[in-house]
Amino acid sequence: MAEVVIEKRPIEVLEVNIEGKKYSIPLGGSLPYGKLKKLTSNDAFIEFFKEYIPEKVFDSLYTADIKTISDEWSKATKATQGSTLGE
């Protein structure tokens, strides 16, 4: 008989330092599937990031800063999981 044992894993995060304050955003492999599958648009990613970075802080970021966070989150997810969402 084949068996698969799934146990709770440590949550891997991207640490974002904004003006001396650190925020931790879980990487794709540390998200429940239901949450990960909703990340299908830029707006969905913005709302996801706002769950971990307060809206007031997030809204003060430049568009280039948000792109940097998104790019680094994708790279870190790929590095830890071997692929990114949609691959």
PDB file of N, CA, C and O in Angstrom:
ATOM      1  N   MET A   1       0.853  -1.181   0.000  1.00  0.00           N
ATOM      2  CA  MET A   1       0.000   0.000   0.000  1.00  0.00           C
ATOM      3  C   MET A   1       0.896   1.241   0.000  1.00  0.00           C
ATOM      4  O   MET A   1       1.854   1.326   0.769  1.00  0.00           O
ATOM      5  N   ALA A   2       0.579   2.185  -0.858  1.00  0.00           N
ATOM      6  CA  ALA A   2       1.296   3.457  -0.901  1.00  0.00           C
ATOM      7  C   ALA A   2       0.693   4.410   0.122  1.00  0.00           C
ATOM      8  O   ALA A   2      -0.504   4.362   0.407  1.00  0.00           O
ATOM      9  N   GLU A   3       1.524   5.257   0.658  1.00  0.00           N
ATOM     10  CA  GLU A   3       1.055   6.204   1.666  1.00  0.00           C
ATOM     11  C   GLU A   3       1.797   7.524   1.497  1.00  0.00           C
ATOM     12  O   GLU A   3       2.993   7.554   1.208  1.00  0.00           O
ATOM     13  N   VAL A   4       1.068   8.596   1.682  1.00  0.00           N
ATOM     14  CA  VAL A   4       1.658   9.927   1.677  1.00  0.00           C
ATOM     15  C   VAL A   4       1.366  10.550   3.036  1.00  0.00           C
ATOM     16  O   VAL A   4       0.221  10.561   3.490  1.00  0.00           O
ATOM     17  N   VAL A   5       2.394  11.061   3.673  1.00  0.00           N
ATOM     18  CA  VAL A   5       2.222  11.721   4.961  1.00  0.00           C
ATOM     19  C   VAL A   5       2.514  13.206   4.755  1.00  0.00           C
ATOM     20  O   VAL A   5       3.590  13.585   4.293  1.00  0.00           O
ATOM     21  N   ILE A   6       1.544  14.028   5.103  1.00  0.00           N
ATOM     22  CA  ILE A   6       1.701  15.472   4.968  1.00  0.00           C
ATOM     23  C   ILE A   6       1.669  16.072   6.366  1.00  0.00           C
ATOM     24  O   ILE A   6       0.712  15.904   7.123  1.00  0.00           O
ATOM     25  N   GLU A   7       2.746  16.774   6.678  1.00  0.00           N
ATOM     26  CA  GLU A   7       2.846  17.418   7.985  1.00  0.00           C
ATOM     27  C   GLU A   7       3.013  18.914   7.798  1.00  0.00           C
ATOM     28  O   GLU A   7       3.414  19.382   6.733  1.00  0.00           O
ATOM     29  N   LYS A   8       2.703  19.645   8.834  1.00  0.00           N
ATOM     30  CA  LYS A   8       2.828  21.103   8.775  1.00  0.00           C
ATOM     31  C   LYS A   8       4.290  21.470   8.501  1.00  0.00           C
ATOM     32  O   LYS A   8       5.210  20.965   9.145  1.00  0.00           O
ATOM     33  N   ARG A   9       4.468  22.350   7.541  1.00  0.00           N
ATOM     34  CA  ARG A   9       5.806  22.792   7.155  1.00  0.00           C
ATOM     35  C   ARG A   9       6.058  24.194   7.709  1.00  0.00           C
ATOM     36  O   ARG A   9       5.116  24.935   7.987  1.00  0.00           O
ATOM     37  N   PRO A  10       7.313  24.546   7.863  1.00  0.00           N
ATOM     38  CA  PRO A  10       7.591  25.932   8.265  1.00  0.00           C
ATOM     39  C   PRO A  10       7.188  26.885   7.136  1.00  0.00           C
ATOM     40  O   PRO A  10       7.317  26.552   5.958  1.00  0.00           O
ATOM     41  N   ILE A  11       6.715  28.040   7.498  1.00  0.00           N
ATOM     42  CA  ILE A  11       6.298  29.028   6.507  1.00  0.00           C
ATOM     43  C   ILE A  11       7.525  29.790   6.029  1.00  0.00           C
ATOM     44  O   ILE A  11       8.254  30.381   6.825  1.00  0.00           O
ATOM     45  N   GLU A  12       7.742  29.767   4.714  1.00  0.00           N
ATOM     46  CA  GLU A  12       8.845  30.512   4.111  1.00  0.00           C
ATOM     47  C   GLU A  12       8.306  31.859   3.670  1.00  0.00           C
ATOM     48  O   GLU A  12       7.219  31.951   3.099  1.00  0.00           O
ATOM     49  N   VAL A  13       9.078  32.906   3.942  1.00  0.00           N
ATOM     50  CA  VAL A  13       8.601  34.259   3.666  1.00  0.00           C
ATOM     51  C   VAL A  13       9.633  35.082   2.917  1.00  0.00           C
ATOM     52  O   VAL A  13      10.827  34.780   2.919  1.00  0.00           O
ATOM     53  N   LEU A  14       9.138  36.129   2.278  1.00  0.00           N
ATOM     54  CA  LEU A  14       9.973  37.199   1.750  1.00  0.00           C
ATOM     55  C   LEU A  14       9.908  38.298   2.793  1.00  0.00           C
ATOM     56  O   LEU A  14       8.824  38.768   3.139  1.00  0.00           O
ATOM     57  N   GLU A  15      11.055  38.708   3.293  1.00  0.00           N
ATOM     58  CA  GLU A  15      11.085  39.797   4.258  1.00  0.00           C
ATOM     59  C   GLU A  15      11.290  41.101   3.501  1.00  0.00           C
ATOM     60  O   GLU A  15      12.252  41.250   2.747  1.00  0.00           O
ATOM     61  N   VAL A  16      10.382  42.036   3.707  1.00  0.00           N
ATOM     62  CA  VAL A  16      10.429  43.335   3.040  1.00  0.00           C
ATOM     63  C   VAL A  16      10.699  44.395   4.101  1.00  0.00           C
ATOM     64  O   VAL A  16       9.961  44.510   5.079  1.00  0.00           O
ATOM     65  N   ASN A  17      11.756  45.163   3.900  1.00  0.00           N
ATOM     66  CA  ASN A  17      12.127  46.220   4.834  1.00  0.00           C
ATOM     67  C   ASN A  17      11.737  47.558   4.208  1.00  0.00           C
ATOM     68  O   ASN A  17      12.291  47.967   3.188  1.00  0.00           O
ATOM     69  N   ILE A  18      10.775  48.230   4.836  1.00  0.00           N
ATOM     70  CA  ILE A  18      10.300  49.521   4.342  1.00  0.00           C
ATOM     71  C   ILE A  18      10.575  50.559   5.417  1.00  0.00           C
ATOM     72  O   ILE A  18       9.955  50.559   6.481  1.00  0.00           O
ATOM     73  N   GLU A  19      11.506  51.430   5.119  1.00  0.00           N
ATOM     74  CA  GLU A  19      11.875  52.514   6.027  1.00  0.00           C
ATOM     75  C   GLU A  19      12.130  52.013   7.443  1.00  0.00           C
ATOM     76  O   GLU A  19      11.632  52.584   8.413  1.00  0.00           O
ATOM     77  N   GLY A  20      12.910  50.940   7.551  1.00  0.00           N
ATOM     78  CA  GLY A  20      13.325  50.417   8.847  1.00  0.00           C
ATOM     79  C   GLY A  20      12.350  49.465   9.521  1.00  0.00           C
ATOM     80  O   GLY A  20      12.658  48.916  10.578  1.00  0.00           O
ATOM     81  N   LYS A  21      11.192  49.260   8.934  1.00  0.00           N
ATOM     82  CA  LYS A  21      10.207  48.327   9.497  1.00  0.00           C
ATOM     83  C   LYS A  21      10.131  47.103   8.599  1.00  0.00           C
ATOM     84  O   LYS A  21      10.075  47.227   7.376  1.00  0.00           O
ATOM     85  N   LYS A  22      10.129  45.912   9.211  1.00  0.00           N
ATOM     86  CA  LYS A  22      10.133  44.670   8.440  1.00  0.00           C
ATOM     87  C   LYS A  22       8.742  44.045   8.386  1.00  0.00           C
ATOM     88  O   LYS A  22       8.008  43.999   9.373  1.00  0.00           O
ATOM     89  N   TYR A  23       8.413  43.562   7.178  1.00  0.00           N
ATOM     90  CA  TYR A  23       7.143  42.889   6.928  1.00  0.00           C
ATOM     91  C   TYR A  23       7.452  41.551   6.276  1.00  0.00           C
ATOM     92  O   TYR A  23       8.322  41.471   5.408  1.00  0.00           O
ATOM     93  N   SER A  24       6.755  40.511   6.681  1.00  0.00           N
ATOM     94  CA  SER A  24       6.982  39.169   6.138  1.00  0.00           C
ATOM     95  C   SER A  24       5.802  38.749   5.280  1.00  0.00           C
ATOM     96  O   SER A  24       4.660  38.740   5.739  1.00  0.00           O
ATOM     97  N   ILE A  25       6.088  38.398   4.025  1.00  0.00           N
ATOM     98  CA  ILE A  25       5.057  37.952   3.088  1.00  0.00           C
ATOM     99  C   ILE A  25       5.317  36.488   2.775  1.00  0.00           C
ATOM    100  O   ILE A  25       6.391  36.154   2.275  1.00  0.00           O
ATOM    101  N   PRO A  26       4.358  35.600   3.055  1.00  0.00           N
ATOM    102  CA  PRO A  26       4.569  34.179   2.758  1.00  0.00           C
ATOM    103  C   PRO A  26       4.808  33.943   1.268  1.00  0.00           C
ATOM    104  O   PRO A  26       4.167  34.559   0.417  1.00  0.00           O
ATOM    105  N   LEU A  27       5.733  33.048   0.974  1.00  0.00           N
ATOM    106  CA  LEU A  27       6.005  32.677  -0.416  1.00  0.00           C
ATOM    107  C   LEU A  27       4.911  31.757  -0.925  1.00  0.00           C
ATOM    108  O   LEU A  27       4.138  31.205  -0.142  1.00  0.00           O
ATOM    109  N   GLY A  28       4.847  31.593  -2.241  1.00  0.00           N
ATOM    110  CA  GLY A  28       3.796  30.791  -2.872  1.00  0.00           C
ATOM    111  C   GLY A  28       3.667  29.381  -2.315  1.00  0.00           C
ATOM    112  O   GLY A  28       2.554  28.882  -2.146  1.00  0.00           O
ATOM    113  N   GLY A  29       4.793  28.736  -2.028  1.00  0.00           N
ATOM    114  CA  GLY A  29       4.751  27.374  -1.510  1.00  0.00           C
ATOM    115  C   GLY A  29       4.255  27.270  -0.087  1.00  0.00           C
ATOM    116  O   GLY A  29       3.973  26.171   0.390  1.00  0.00           O
ATOM    117  N   SER A  30       4.142  28.389   0.601  1.00  0.00           N
ATOM    118  CA  SER A  30       3.665  28.397   1.980  1.00  0.00           C
ATOM    119  C   SER A  30       2.222  28.893   2.089  1.00  0.00           C
ATOM    120  O   SER A  30       1.720  29.130   3.187  1.00  0.00           O
ATOM    121  N   LEU A  31       1.567  29.047   0.945  1.00  0.00           N
ATOM    122  CA  LEU A  31       0.162  29.477   0.939  1.00  0.00           C
ATOM    123  C   LEU A  31      -0.754  28.286   0.730  1.00  0.00           C
ATOM    124  O   LEU A  31      -0.408  27.352   0.006  1.00  0.00           O
ATOM    125  N   PRO A  32      -1.919  28.312   1.359  1.00  0.00           N
ATOM    126  CA  PRO A  32      -2.909  27.281   1.037  1.00  0.00           C
ATOM    127  C   PRO A  32      -3.289  27.385  -0.436  1.00  0.00           C
ATOM    128  O   PRO A  32      -3.308  28.483  -0.994  1.00  0.00           O
ATOM    129  N   TYR A  33      -3.585  26.277  -1.058  1.00  0.00           N
ATOM    130  CA  TYR A  33      -3.913  26.244  -2.481  1.00  0.00           C
ATOM    131  C   TYR A  33      -5.047  27.210  -2.819  1.00  0.00           C
ATOM    132  O   TYR A  33      -4.981  27.905  -3.833  1.00  0.00           O
ATOM    133  N   GLY A  34      -6.072  27.262  -1.997  1.00  0.00           N
ATOM    134  CA  GLY A  34      -7.217  28.131  -2.266  1.00  0.00           C
ATOM    135  C   GLY A  34      -6.827  29.592  -2.360  1.00  0.00           C
ATOM    136  O   GLY A  34      -7.396  30.336  -3.159  1.00  0.00           O
ATOM    137  N   LYS A  35      -5.866  30.010  -1.555  1.00  0.00           N
ATOM    138  CA  LYS A  35      -5.404  31.399  -1.605  1.00  0.00           C
ATOM    139  C   LYS A  35      -4.502  31.629  -2.813  1.00  0.00           C
ATOM    140  O   LYS A  35      -4.601  32.660  -3.478  1.00  0.00           O
ATOM    141  N   LEU A  36      -3.631  30.680  -3.091  1.00  0.00           N
ATOM    142  CA  LEU A  36      -2.691  30.804  -4.203  1.00  0.00           C
ATOM    143  C   LEU A  36      -3.415  30.890  -5.547  1.00  0.00           C
ATOM    144  O   LEU A  36      -3.033  31.678  -6.412  1.00  0.00           O
ATOM    145  N   LYS A  37      -4.459  30.080  -5.719  1.00  0.00           N
ATOM    146  CA  LYS A  37      -5.152  30.057  -7.010  1.00  0.00           C
ATOM    147  C   LYS A  37      -5.904  31.349  -7.305  1.00  0.00           C
ATOM    148  O   LYS A  37      -6.288  31.586  -8.450  1.00  0.00           O
ATOM    149  N   LYS A  38      -6.122  32.193  -6.291  1.00  0.00           N
ATOM    150  CA  LYS A  38      -6.797  33.475  -6.499  1.00  0.00           C
ATOM    151  C   LYS A  38      -5.843  34.555  -7.005  1.00  0.00           C
ATOM    152  O   LYS A  38      -6.289  35.629  -7.408  1.00  0.00           O
ATOM    153  N   LEU A  39      -4.553  34.289  -6.989  1.00  0.00           N
ATOM    154  CA  LEU A  39      -3.564  35.286  -7.411  1.00  0.00           C
ATOM    155  C   LEU A  39      -3.385  35.240  -8.924  1.00  0.00           C
ATOM    156  O   LEU A  39      -2.354  34.798  -9.431  1.00  0.00           O
ATOM    157  N   THR A  40      -4.397  35.701  -9.624  1.00  0.00           N
ATOM    158  CA  THR A  40      -4.413  35.606 -11.085  1.00  0.00           C
ATOM    159  C   THR A  40      -4.327  36.956 -11.786  1.00  0.00           C
ATOM    160  O   THR A  40      -4.329  37.013 -13.016  1.00  0.00           O
ATOM    161  N   SER A  41      -4.252  38.047 -11.018  1.00  0.00           N
ATOM    162  CA  SER A  41      -4.181  39.373 -11.631  1.00  0.00           C
ATOM    163  C   SER A  41      -3.317  40.281 -10.769  1.00  0.00           C
ATOM    164  O   SER A  41      -3.018  39.971  -9.615  1.00  0.00           O
ATOM    165  N   ASN A  42      -2.925  41.403 -11.349  1.00  0.00           N
ATOM    166  CA  ASN A  42      -2.149  42.382 -10.581  1.00  0.00           C
ATOM    167  C   ASN A  42      -2.930  42.867  -9.359  1.00  0.00           C
ATOM    168  O   ASN A  42      -2.366  43.021  -8.275  1.00  0.00           O
ATOM    169  N   ASP A  43      -4.221  43.104  -9.539  1.00  0.00           N
ATOM    170  CA  ASP A  43      -5.050  43.571  -8.419  1.00  0.00           C
ATOM    171  C   ASP A  43      -5.087  42.534  -7.293  1.00  0.00           C
ATOM    172  O   ASP A  43      -5.063  42.889  -6.115  1.00  0.00           O
ATOM    173  N   ALA A  44      -5.146  41.263  -7.659  1.00  0.00           N
ATOM    174  CA  ALA A  44      -5.173  40.205  -6.646  1.00  0.00           C
ATOM    175  C   ALA A  44      -3.859  40.182  -5.864  1.00  0.00           C
ATOM    176  O   ALA A  44      -3.859  39.996  -4.647  1.00  0.00           O
ATOM    177  N   PHE A  45      -2.739  40.371  -6.569  1.00  0.00           N
ATOM    178  CA  PHE A  45      -1.445  40.413  -5.885  1.00  0.00           C
ATOM    179  C   PHE A  45      -1.355  41.632  -4.969  1.00  0.00           C
ATOM    180  O   PHE A  45      -0.827  41.532  -3.862  1.00  0.00           O
ATOM    181  N   ILE A  46      -1.864  42.782  -5.417  1.00  0.00           N
ATOM    182  CA  ILE A  46      -1.850  43.994  -4.585  1.00  0.00           C
ATOM    183  C   ILE A  46      -2.619  43.735  -3.294  1.00  0.00           C
ATOM    184  O   ILE A  46      -2.134  44.064  -2.211  1.00  0.00           O
ATOM    185  N   GLU A  47      -3.801  43.154  -3.393  1.00  0.00           N
ATOM    186  CA  GLU A  47      -4.595  42.859  -2.202  1.00  0.00           C
ATOM    187  C   GLU A  47      -3.883  41.838  -1.305  1.00  0.00           C
ATOM    188  O   GLU A  47      -3.933  41.942  -0.079  1.00  0.00           O
ATOM    189  N   PHE A  48      -3.225  40.858  -1.918  1.00  0.00           N
ATOM    190  CA  PHE A  48      -2.458  39.869  -1.162  1.00  0.00           C
ATOM    191  C   PHE A  48      -1.336  40.559  -0.382  1.00  0.00           C
ATOM    192  O   PHE A  48      -1.175  40.308   0.812  1.00  0.00           O
ATOM    193  N   PHE A  49      -0.566  41.418  -1.035  1.00  0.00           N
ATOM    194  CA  PHE A  49       0.525  42.111  -0.352  1.00  0.00           C
ATOM    195  C   PHE A  49       0.001  42.995   0.773  1.00  0.00           C
ATOM    196  O   PHE A  49       0.649  43.124   1.812  1.00  0.00           O
ATOM    197  N   LYS A  50      -1.169  43.605   0.574  1.00  0.00           N
ATOM    198  CA  LYS A  50      -1.756  44.469   1.602  1.00  0.00           C
ATOM    199  C   LYS A  50      -2.198  43.685   2.839  1.00  0.00           C
ATOM    200  O   LYS A  50      -2.427  44.276   3.894  1.00  0.00           O
ATOM    201  N   GLU A  51      -2.319  42.372   2.720  1.00  0.00           N
ATOM    202  CA  GLU A  51      -2.626  41.566   3.904  1.00  0.00           C
ATOM    203  C   GLU A  51      -1.434  41.528   4.863  1.00  0.00           C
ATOM    204  O   GLU A  51      -1.604  41.286   6.058  1.00  0.00           O
ATOM    205  N   TYR A  52      -0.245  41.763   4.344  1.00  0.00           N
ATOM    206  CA  TYR A  52       0.978  41.634   5.145  1.00  0.00           C
ATOM    207  C   TYR A  52       1.711  42.960   5.325  1.00  0.00           C
ATOM    208  O   TYR A  52       2.539  43.086   6.228  1.00  0.00           O
ATOM    209  N   ILE A  53       1.425  43.934   4.493  1.00  0.00           N
ATOM    210  CA  ILE A  53       1.973  45.285   4.612  1.00  0.00           C
ATOM    211  C   ILE A  53       0.768  46.198   4.807  1.00  0.00           C
ATOM    212  O   ILE A  53      -0.118  46.232   3.953  1.00  0.00           O
ATOM    213  N   PRO A  54       0.718  46.933   5.906  1.00  0.00           N
ATOM    214  CA  PRO A  54      -0.464  47.781   6.147  1.00  0.00           C
ATOM    215  C   PRO A  54      -0.773  48.684   4.951  1.00  0.00           C
ATOM    216  O   PRO A  54       0.130  49.201   4.292  1.00  0.00           O
ATOM    217  N   GLU A  55      -2.048  48.858   4.694  1.00  0.00           N
ATOM    218  CA  GLU A  55      -2.491  49.610   3.514  1.00  0.00           C
ATOM    219  C   GLU A  55      -1.883  51.009   3.467  1.00  0.00           C
ATOM    220  O   GLU A  55      -1.475  51.467   2.400  1.00  0.00           O
ATOM    221  N   LYS A  56      -1.818  51.687   4.598  1.00  0.00           N
ATOM    222  CA  LYS A  56      -1.256  53.042   4.639  1.00  0.00           C
ATOM    223  C   LYS A  56       0.209  53.026   4.180  1.00  0.00           C
ATOM    224  O   LYS A  56       0.636  53.906   3.433  1.00  0.00           O
ATOM    225  N   VAL A  57       0.963  52.040   4.621  1.00  0.00           N
ATOM    226  CA  VAL A  57       2.366  51.906   4.227  1.00  0.00           C
ATOM    227  C   VAL A  57       2.444  51.524   2.747  1.00  0.00           C
ATOM    228  O   VAL A  57       3.206  52.114   1.981  1.00  0.00           O
ATOM    229  N   PHE A  58       1.651  50.538   2.364  1.00  0.00           N
ATOM    230  CA  PHE A  58       1.668  50.058   0.981  1.00  0.00           C
ATOM    231  C   PHE A  58       1.304  51.176   0.006  1.00  0.00           C
ATOM    232  O   PHE A  58       1.951  51.337  -1.029  1.00  0.00           O
ATOM    233  N   ASP A  59       0.282  51.937   0.334  1.00  0.00           N
ATOM    234  CA  ASP A  59      -0.177  53.008  -0.565  1.00  0.00           C
ATOM    235  C   ASP A  59       0.842  54.137  -0.695  1.00  0.00           C
ATOM    236  O   ASP A  59       0.751  54.941  -1.622  1.00  0.00           O
ATOM    237  N   SER A  60       1.807  54.210   0.214  1.00  0.00           N
ATOM    238  CA  SER A  60       2.839  55.243   0.124  1.00  0.00           C
ATOM    239  C   SER A  60       4.014  54.813  -0.762  1.00  0.00           C
ATOM    240  O   SER A  60       4.902  55.618  -1.043  1.00  0.00           O
ATOM    241  N   LEU A  61       4.023  53.554  -1.201  1.00  0.00           N
ATOM    242  CA  LEU A  61       5.104  53.048  -2.041  1.00  0.00           C
ATOM    243  C   LEU A  61       4.959  53.543  -3.476  1.00  0.00           C
ATOM    244  O   LEU A  61       3.855  53.796  -3.956  1.00  0.00           O
ATOM    245  N   TYR A  62       6.089  53.673  -4.139  1.00  0.00           N
ATOM    246  CA  TYR A  62       6.078  53.983  -5.558  1.00  0.00           C
ATOM    247  C   TYR A  62       5.766  52.716  -6.341  1.00  0.00           C
ATOM    248  O   TYR A  62       5.983  51.605  -5.855  1.00  0.00           O
ATOM    249  N   THR A  63       5.261  52.887  -7.541  1.00  0.00           N
ATOM    250  CA  THR A  63       4.960  51.746  -8.393  1.00  0.00           C
ATOM    251  C   THR A  63       6.197  50.876  -8.604  1.00  0.00           C
ATOM    252  O   THR A  63       6.090  49.650  -8.625  1.00  0.00           O
ATOM    253  N   ALA A  64       7.360  51.489  -8.760  1.00  0.00           N
ATOM    254  CA  ALA A  64       8.612  50.732  -8.930  1.00  0.00           C
ATOM    255  C   ALA A  64       8.914  49.881  -7.701  1.00  0.00           C
ATOM    256  O   ALA A  64       9.443  48.777  -7.822  1.00  0.00           O
ATOM    257  N   ASP A  65       8.575  50.396  -6.510  1.00  0.00           N
ATOM    258  CA  ASP A  65       8.787  49.623  -5.274  1.00  0.00           C
ATOM    259  C   ASP A  65       7.889  48.386  -5.252  1.00  0.00           C
ATOM    260  O   ASP A  65       8.324  47.301  -4.867  1.00  0.00           O
ATOM    261  N   ILE A  66       6.650  48.557  -5.662  1.00  0.00           N
ATOM    262  CA  ILE A  66       5.698  47.442  -5.686  1.00  0.00           C
ATOM    263  C   ILE A  66       6.149  46.397  -6.697  1.00  0.00           C
ATOM    264  O   ILE A  66       6.046  45.196  -6.443  1.00  0.00           O
ATOM    265  N   LYS A  67       6.645  46.846  -7.834  1.00  0.00           N
ATOM    266  CA  LYS A  67       7.168  45.911  -8.835  1.00  0.00           C
ATOM    267  C   LYS A  67       8.359  45.144  -8.271  1.00  0.00           C
ATOM    268  O   LYS A  67       8.489  43.942  -8.503  1.00  0.00           O
ATOM    269  N   THR A  68       9.219  45.822  -7.541  1.00  0.00           N
ATOM    270  CA  THR A  68      10.373  45.156  -6.925  1.00  0.00           C
ATOM    271  C   THR A  68       9.915  44.087  -5.946  1.00  0.00           C
ATOM    272  O   THR A  68      10.439  42.973  -5.956  1.00  0.00           O
ATOM    273  N   ILE A  69       8.947  44.411  -5.103  1.00  0.00           N
ATOM    274  CA  ILE A  69       8.426  43.431  -4.148  1.00  0.00           C
ATOM    275  C   ILE A  69       7.839  42.237  -4.894  1.00  0.00           C
ATOM    276  O   ILE A  69       8.108  41.090  -4.537  1.00  0.00           O
ATOM    277  N   SER A  70       7.042  42.497  -5.923  1.00  0.00           N
ATOM    278  CA  SER A  70       6.419  41.431  -6.703  1.00  0.00           C
ATOM    279  C   SER A  70       7.467  40.549  -7.382  1.00  0.00           C
ATOM    280  O   SER A  70       7.372  39.322  -7.351  1.00  0.00           O
ATOM    281  N   ASP A  71       8.463  41.186  -7.993  1.00  0.00           N
ATOM    282  CA  ASP A  71       9.514  40.426  -8.677  1.00  0.00           C
ATOM    283  C   ASP A  71      10.303  39.567  -7.695  1.00  0.00           C
ATOM    284  O   ASP A  71      10.594  38.404  -7.977  1.00  0.00           O
ATOM    285  N   GLU A  72      10.649  40.137  -6.548  1.00  0.00           N
ATOM    286  CA  GLU A  72      11.423  39.393  -5.552  1.00  0.00           C
ATOM    287  C   GLU A  72      10.606  38.254  -4.945  1.00  0.00           C
ATOM    288  O   GLU A  72      11.144  37.186  -4.650  1.00  0.00           O
ATOM    289  N   TRP A  73       9.289  38.488  -4.757  1.00  0.00           N
ATOM    290  CA  TRP A  73       8.416  37.433  -4.244  1.00  0.00           C
ATOM    291  C   TRP A  73       8.378  36.269  -5.237  1.00  0.00           C
ATOM    292  O   TRP A  73       8.468  35.105  -4.846  1.00  0.00           O
ATOM    293  N   SER A  74       8.243  36.594  -6.514  1.00  0.00           N
ATOM    294  CA  SER A  74       8.213  35.554  -7.549  1.00  0.00           C
ATOM    295  C   SER A  74       9.532  34.797  -7.615  1.00  0.00           C
ATOM    296  O   SER A  74       9.538  33.570  -7.705  1.00  0.00           O
ATOM    297  N   LYS A  75      10.655  35.519  -7.571  1.00  0.00           N
ATOM    298  CA  LYS A  75      11.967  34.870  -7.617  1.00  0.00           C
ATOM    299  C   LYS A  75      12.181  33.958  -6.408  1.00  0.00           C
ATOM    300  O   LYS A  75      12.663  32.834  -6.545  1.00  0.00           O
ATOM    301  N   ALA A  76      11.817  34.454  -5.226  1.00  0.00           N
ATOM    302  CA  ALA A  76      11.995  33.655  -4.008  1.00  0.00           C
ATOM    303  C   ALA A  76      11.076  32.434  -4.017  1.00  0.00           C
ATOM    304  O   ALA A  76      11.474  31.354  -3.581  1.00  0.00           O
ATOM    305  N   THR A  77       9.858  32.602  -4.509  1.00  0.00           N
ATOM    306  CA  THR A  77       8.950  31.458  -4.620  1.00  0.00           C
ATOM    307  C   THR A  77       9.533  30.409  -5.566  1.00  0.00           C
ATOM    308  O   THR A  77       9.543  29.217  -5.258  1.00  0.00           O
ATOM    309  N   LYS A  78      10.010  30.859  -6.698  1.00  0.00           N
ATOM    310  CA  LYS A  78      10.595  29.931  -7.666  1.00  0.00           C
ATOM    311  C   LYS A  78      11.823  29.226  -7.079  1.00  0.00           C
ATOM    312  O   LYS A  78      11.993  28.021  -7.262  1.00  0.00           O
ATOM    313  N   ALA A  79      12.665  29.964  -6.386  1.00  0.00           N
ATOM    314  CA  ALA A  79      13.878  29.387  -5.808  1.00  0.00           C
ATOM    315  C   ALA A  79      13.567  28.322  -4.767  1.00  0.00           C
ATOM    316  O   ALA A  79      14.289  27.332  -4.655  1.00  0.00           O
ATOM    317  N   THR A  80      12.501  28.519  -4.009  1.00  0.00           N
ATOM    318  CA  THR A  80      12.178  27.552  -2.952  1.00  0.00           C
ATOM    319  C   THR A  80      11.274  26.420  -3.430  1.00  0.00           C
ATOM    320  O   THR A  80      11.232  25.355  -2.815  1.00  0.00           O
ATOM    321  N   GLN A  81      10.549  26.648  -4.531  1.00  0.00           N
ATOM    322  CA  GLN A  81       9.576  25.648  -4.987  1.00  0.00           C
ATOM    323  C   GLN A  81       9.926  25.054  -6.336  1.00  0.00           C
ATOM    324  O   GLN A  81       9.372  24.020  -6.712  1.00  0.00           O
ATOM    325  N   GLY A  82      10.828  25.679  -7.073  1.00  0.00           N
ATOM    326  CA  GLY A  82      11.202  25.160  -8.383  1.00  0.00           C
ATOM    327  C   GLY A  82      10.339  25.686  -9.510  1.00  0.00           C
ATOM    328  O   GLY A  82      10.651  25.434 -10.674  1.00  0.00           O
ATOM    329  N   SER A  83       9.269  26.404  -9.217  1.00  0.00           N
ATOM    330  CA  SER A  83       8.441  27.000 -10.262  1.00  0.00           C
ATOM    331  C   SER A  83       7.621  28.112  -9.664  1.00  0.00           C
ATOM    332  O   SER A  83       7.531  28.241  -8.444  1.00  0.00           O
ATOM    333  N   THR A  84       7.020  28.921 -10.524  1.00  0.00           N
ATOM    334  CA  THR A  84       6.134  29.982 -10.068  1.00  0.00           C
ATOM    335  C   THR A  84       4.713  29.627 -10.457  1.00  0.00           C
ATOM    336  O   THR A  84       4.482  28.679 -11.207  1.00  0.00           O
ATOM    337  N   LEU A  85       3.782  30.377  -9.954  1.00  0.00           N
ATOM    338  CA  LEU A  85       2.379  30.158 -10.269  1.00  0.00           C
ATOM    339  C   LEU A  85       2.177  30.158 -11.773  1.00  0.00           C
ATOM    340  O   LEU A  85       2.625  31.071 -12.467  1.00  0.00           O
ATOM    341  N   GLY A  86       1.505  29.137 -12.276  1.00  0.00           N
ATOM    342  CA  GLY A  86       1.212  29.052 -13.689  1.00  0.00           C
ATOM    343  C   GLY A  86       2.211  28.247 -14.501  1.00  0.00           C
ATOM    344  O   GLY A  86       1.964  27.963 -15.673  1.00  0.00           O
ATOM    345  N   GLU A  87       3.326  27.877 -13.904  1.00  0.00           N
ATOM    346  CA  GLU A  87       4.315  27.081 -14.645  1.00  0.00           C
ATOM    347  C   GLU A  87       4.059  25.599 -14.448  1.00  0.00           C
ATOM    348  O   GLU A  87       4.787  24.769 -14.992  1.00  0.00           O
TER     349      GLU A  87
END
